[in-house]
Amino acid sequence: MFSRKKDYKSHFEKGVALFNERRYSEMISELNEAIDANGESAEAYFYKGKALEELKNYGAALNAYTTTAKLDRV
């Protein structure tokens, strides 16, 4: 379990760094890895939605934001 948390944190932090560099496609790949390690992370889905929105993939962004809202209620 510890390894998955470490994987999550590593991929999430790398994804956020890529967002700040406006490297959105790479960011989405990192966040997908983070989500694979921790599918309950509303924060990862939120940032994924932001990247998808920047790429003008509004339908997928809405799905990510919807998942964020569902997870954030828990």
Backbone as a chain_set.jsonl record, in Angstrom:
{"seq": "MFSRKKDYKSHFEKGVALFNERRYSEMISELNEAIDANGESAEAYFYKGKALEELKNYGAALNAYTTTAKLDRV", "coords": {"N": [[0.821, -1.195, 0.0], [1.964, 1.249, 0.75], [3.726, 1.755, -1.335], [1.993, 2.341, -3.455], [0.899, 4.757, -2.559], [3.168, 6.34, -2.606], [3.744, 6.218, -5.345], [1.449, 7.509, -6.293], [1.766, 10.118, -5.215], [4.175, 10.935, -6.415], [3.532, 10.882, -9.2], [1.36, 12.657, -9.204], [2.514, 15.087, -8.29], [4.37, 15.52, -10.322], [2.605, 15.839, -12.445], [1.291, 18.248, -11.72], [3.453, 19.995, -11.873], [3.947, 19.851, -14.618], [1.605, 21.022, -15.511], [2.004, 23.656, -14.735], [3.949, 24.265, -16.532], [2.557, 24.286, -18.809], [2.265, 21.95, -20.274], [0.164, 20.108, -21.22], [-0.807, 17.633, -22.347], [1.147, 15.779, -21.556], [0.846, 16.112, -18.862], [-1.694, 15.032, -18.401], [-1.181, 12.335, -18.847], [0.515, 11.764, -16.667], [-1.243, 12.304, -14.554], [-3.173, 10.369, -15.026], [-1.71, 8.12, -14.316], [-1.398, 8.693, -11.604], [-4.062, 8.57, -10.81], [-4.555, 5.89, -11.337], [-3.062, 4.817, -9.27], [-4.358, 5.868, -7.068], [-7.477, 6.016, -7.082], [-9.342, 7.507, -5.736], [-8.784, 10.153, -5.533], [-9.851, 13.275, -5.539], [-8.559, 15.6, -6.142], [-6.663, 14.942, -8.125], [-8.345, 14.296, -10.26], [-9.525, 16.799, -10.598], [-7.386, 18.454, -11.469], [-6.805, 17.084, -13.796], [-9.129, 17.634, -15.221], [-8.771, 20.41, -15.565], [-6.55, 20.436, -17.293], [-7.594, 19.09, -19.516], [-9.57, 20.898, -20.208], [-7.984, 23.085, -20.986], [-6.967, 21.983, -23.296], [-9.143, 22.096, -24.822], [-10.948, 20.01, -24.771], [-13.742, 19.639, -23.933], [-15.887, 17.931, -23.189], [-14.645, 15.675, -22.002], [-13.354, 17.038, -19.97], [-15.532, 17.934, -18.458], [-16.471, 15.449, -17.547], [-14.319, 14.724, -15.888], [-14.461, 16.774, -13.987], [-16.983, 16.214, -12.927], [-16.506, 13.75, -11.723], [-14.693, 14.649, -9.829], [-16.398, 16.2, -8.192], [-18.102, 14.186, -7.209], [-16.323, 12.575, -5.74], [-15.385, 14.41, -3.924], [-17.452, 14.816, -2.198], [-17.481, 12.758, -0.44]], "CA": [[0.0, 0.0, 0.0], [2.845, 2.41, 0.823], [4.271, 1.984, -2.669], [0.962, 2.993, -4.271], [0.818, 6.149, -2.101], [4.37, 6.994, -3.117], [3.521, 6.357, -6.785], [0.444, 8.553, -6.47], [2.352, 11.425, -4.913], [5.172, 11.228, -7.447], [2.853, 11.196, -10.457], [0.55, 13.856, -9.014], [3.391, 16.259, -8.24], [4.912, 15.72, -11.667], [1.502, 16.366, -13.238], [1.095, 19.659, -11.381], [4.599, 20.717, -12.444], [3.716, 19.938, -16.059], [0.538, 22.006, -15.708], [2.62, 24.973, -14.622], [4.736, 24.446, -17.755], [1.578, 24.227, -19.901], [2.481, 20.708, -21.026], [-1.087, 19.495, -20.79], [-0.931, 16.217, -22.735], [2.016, 15.016, -20.661], [0.235, 16.2, -17.544], [-2.8, 14.074, -18.338], [-0.582, 11.006, -18.694], [0.967, 11.631, -15.278], [-2.415, 12.237, -13.672], [-3.778, 9.041, -15.197], [-0.918, 7.212, -13.474], [-1.76, 9.004, -10.217], [-5.417, 8.05, -10.603], [-4.421, 4.431, -11.255], [-2.524, 4.502, -7.943], [-5.334, 6.298, -6.056], [-8.681, 6.411, -7.797], [-10.212, 8.292, -4.865], [-8.22, 11.494, -5.41], [-10.605, 14.332, -6.211], [-7.587, 16.598, -6.602], [-6.089, 14.484, -9.398], [-9.382, 14.461, -11.283], [-9.712, 18.23, -10.821], [-6.305, 18.935, -12.328], [-6.998, 16.474, -15.111], [-10.163, 18.438, -15.865], [-8.179, 21.688, -15.977], [-5.71, 20.188, -18.471], [-8.491, 18.786, -20.636], [-10.205, 22.159, -20.589], [-6.979, 23.847, -21.735], [-6.856, 21.34, -24.611], [-10.47, 22.279, -25.434], [-11.669, 18.745, -24.747], [-14.694, 20.037, -22.899], [-16.67, 16.789, -22.712], [-13.815, 14.908, -21.068], [-13.13, 17.901, -18.803], [-16.746, 17.87, -17.655], [-16.468, 14.146, -16.873], [-13.331, 14.784, -14.803], [-15.01, 17.639, -12.932], [-18.094, 15.486, -12.307], [-15.886, 12.773, -10.826], [-14.162, 15.439, -8.719], [-17.508, 16.541, -7.308], [-18.583, 12.967, -6.546], [-15.328, 12.142, -4.763], [-15.217, 15.455, -2.914], [-18.584, 14.728, -1.263], [-17.277, 11.635, 0.474]], "C": [[0.863, 1.255, 0.0], [3.386, 2.758, -0.552], [3.264, 2.713, -3.558], [0.807, 4.465, -3.874], [1.998, 6.944, -2.643], [4.235, 7.225, -4.622], [2.53, 7.476, -7.064], [1.085, 9.926, -6.315], [3.342, 11.847, -5.995], [4.516, 11.656, -8.749], [2.02, 12.472, -10.335], [1.419, 15.112, -9.041], [4.009, 16.554, -9.606], [3.84, 16.311, -12.583], [1.271, 17.842, -12.978], [2.238, 20.501, -11.951], [4.426, 20.888, -13.953], [2.6, 20.931, -16.377], [1.13, 23.417, -15.688], [3.493, 25.297, -15.836], [3.867, 24.42, -19.008], [1.812, 23.038, -20.84], [1.322, 19.763, -20.689], [-1.222, 18.024, -21.16], [-0.075, 15.332, -21.848], [1.444, 14.992, -19.249], [-0.868, 15.166, -17.378], [-2.263, 12.659, -18.164], [-0.122, 10.767, -17.258], [-0.216, 11.505, -14.326], [-3.159, 10.925, -13.827], [-3.03, 8.007, -14.372], [-1.255, 7.435, -11.993], [-3.132, 8.423, -9.887], [-5.402, 6.525, -10.536], [-3.935, 4.007, -9.87], [-3.511, 4.85, -6.83], [-6.557, 6.864, -6.762], [-9.651, 7.25, -6.992], [-9.745, 9.735, -4.72], [-9.01, 12.512, -6.22], [-9.653, 15.354, -6.814], [-6.97, 16.212, -7.946], [-7.101, 14.642, -10.53], [-9.607, 15.945, -11.602], [-8.632, 18.776, -11.755], [-6.379, 18.328, -13.715], [-8.058, 17.249, -15.894], [-9.63, 19.768, -16.364], [-7.331, 21.513, -17.235], [-6.569, 19.907, -19.694], [-9.205, 20.039, -21.127], [-9.239, 23.023, -21.406], [-6.798, 23.293, -23.15], [-8.17, 21.407, -25.392], [-11.234, 20.961, -25.619], [-12.712, 18.864, -23.633], [-15.531, 18.887, -22.355], [-15.906, 15.966, -21.692], [-13.529, 15.723, -19.809], [-14.344, 17.856, -17.875], [-16.833, 16.546, -16.893], [-15.499, 14.144, -15.694], [-13.848, 15.635, -13.652], [-16.177, 16.966, -12.201], [-17.555, 14.452, -11.319], [-15.305, 13.484, -9.613], [-15.263, 15.731, -7.701], [-18.013, 15.33, -6.534], [-17.62, 12.54, -5.443], [-15.195, 13.14, -3.619], [-16.335, 15.421, -1.881], [-18.369, 13.674, -0.192], [-16.619, 12.07, 1.746]], "O": [[0.532, 2.229, -0.678], [3.492, 3.935, -0.897], [3.638, 3.601, -4.325], [0.608, 5.324, -4.734], [1.841, 8.082, -3.085], [4.571, 8.299, -5.119], [2.74, 8.293, -7.96], [0.955, 10.787, -7.186], [3.335, 12.997, -6.434], [4.893, 12.669, -9.338], [1.981, 13.279, -11.265], [1.101, 16.081, -9.73], [4.148, 17.715, -9.991], [4.132, 17.182, -13.402], [1.074, 18.612, -13.919], [2.007, 21.6, -12.456], [4.726, 21.95, -14.499], [2.647, 21.608, -17.404], [0.793, 24.257, -16.522], [3.746, 26.465, -16.13], [4.371, 24.519, -20.126], [1.581, 23.127, -22.046], [1.483, 18.77, -19.979], [-1.712, 17.237, -20.349], [-0.511, 14.259, -21.431], [1.544, 13.993, -18.537], [-0.965, 14.507, -16.343], [-2.833, 11.869, -17.412], [-0.346, 9.693, -16.7], [-0.192, 10.694, -13.401], [-3.722, 10.417, -12.857], [-3.645, 7.113, -13.791], [-1.381, 6.479, -11.227], [-3.333, 7.854, -8.814], [-6.154, 5.932, -9.762], [-4.344, 2.966, -9.356], [-3.511, 4.215, -5.776], [-6.641, 8.068, -7.005], [-10.685, 7.666, -7.515], [-10.256, 10.466, -3.872], [-8.856, 12.601, -7.438], [-9.921, 15.906, -7.881], [-6.778, 17.069, -8.809], [-6.75, 15.073, -11.629], [-9.851, 16.3, -12.755], [-8.936, 19.478, -12.719], [-6.051, 18.986, -14.702], [-7.899, 17.489, -17.091], [-9.985, 20.212, -17.456], [-7.385, 22.345, -18.141], [-6.303, 20.423, -20.78], [-9.416, 20.211, -22.327], [-9.636, 23.624, -22.405], [-6.512, 24.041, -24.085], [-8.288, 20.847, -26.482], [-12.061, 20.833, -26.521], [-12.58, 18.28, -22.558], [-15.853, 18.874, -21.167], [-16.443, 15.601, -20.646], [-13.468, 15.171, -18.71], [-14.201, 17.753, -16.657], [-17.225, 16.526, -15.727], [-15.818, 13.624, -14.625], [-13.696, 15.273, -12.486], [-16.335, 17.136, -10.992], [-18.083, 14.298, -10.218], [-15.409, 12.986, -8.492], [-15.081, 15.532, -6.5], [-18.316, 15.429, -5.346], [-18.045, 12.186, -4.343], [-14.925, 12.757, -2.481], [-16.168, 15.956, -0.784], [-19.018, 13.707, 0.854], [-16.374, 11.246, 2.627]]}, "num_chains": 1, "name": "protein.A"}
